[in-house]
């Protein structure tokens, strides 16, 4: 098997509540983004920009993906349930995104392609056309109140929440016409709204987003809050009562209800489809480090996503903690592992 340390831009799979077992592709390679959200899991931002360029060239990323796929086949591991374009920053900043989407389809035919985006560049008609090549886009829109948008997303000065919202609406209207394959279903839209206590959980924001969701008619609307450590320790999750009220108000405005993601790995395991779990300790450590570089996770989440034995993952995490390569942070009653900084 190709060792995980050989990969710089392919990571995971990781478990996604909305997508199932997701193989991640990092299109930036460093902390470059158009926003600096207070809840971001990827660490301190290095560059705030709207500049599009090939931060990670398609040829480099796809060569890694092809190597990963060859290793997967050799090991007899199952395919991921989805390939997610995201990583350390905003993926639509990468001008090679269309070639990357096409390459994923060639290397992993039949596996859906999703794009995790903060929707900042969806104001650009060219970016909207490129995103229509994916199967699912997951745009976020946390507030339509300008002062809240500024506090929670800390976006590039050139961004306005009303313009971002209009870009998402235009994508929804245009996506079907942009798909080159007339037999393919239009790109699905899974909208995410993340609430931070005392910042964007106002009644004014709720009313504005309710009107927006009514217009958008997304395939799915997810209202979430912080469940993992964010970039700012002061950012706090809203309580469950607030989350439930917002979810009831906004989640019911999805165009086709709560669209179901791909089958969860746990369900597939019951049917005997999981064949992994025999990785060597060094391979487990390497995959853990690559995965934690993009998001903090619990030991159980890592074991489920990597198809590895829980005991082996626990042992690897203990070794990495002892070596000072990762750190532990408790949030929401759970222990999250993350890369050690400083």
C-alpha angles and dihedrals in degrees: 000000000000107000117247092233086069088068122081100166106024113077141168136333091239128185115254122191090215102036108027120223103007130188109213128219117196108213095182108043092206139040098288118142146146090234136040100207117194090227098048114137096203100079135244116350118245100189134015109205149140093206115126119211139131096282088167110020115233092235092056095046095044092049088057091047091051090051090049091051092049089051091047092053092047091052094045092235120157122255118261115258091235140358112231123203109211130083127148098353147001107319096205088068087074107090090202092064095112092053090047092052091049091048093051089053090051096047098038105027114192095020110118118242118223130185121209106207139167086216092234095129095041086095084077115083091211092055091048090053091050092050090053087071090070126082095227133015120195107200121181126216113174103173141006091193104098097218092047091047088054093051100043102035102027088203132189109283090247093066128093122185094225091054091048090051091049090052091056091049092050091050091053090053095043104037098089093052092048096058108102092204104073090197093057120097116246116270110276119234120216106184119204126199115186118198125210116193114255094002113070104359095096125133089239091058091046092054094047093048092046090057090046093050090049089057096041099050091196120195087243137006119201121190109196142163136203113305097158133042111284131204093268118053090207092063106103134191119247116243121264094255091059092045092050093049094050092044092052092049099044105023092062091060095071112123096236100018124251102344110214119239122222117297113287117250091239090062093047090049090059088058093053098252098124112096103163130089100098099095119139116250093253091053091050092051092049094049091047092053092048092049096045090051087071102037140359112252142177123247091251092052091050093049093049095047096044093043088232132143110269092227092052091049091049090051092049092049091050091052092049091049092050090049091052093239096121137024135212127236127180118218132159091001093302134102114239123194120214138165115280112248130200 
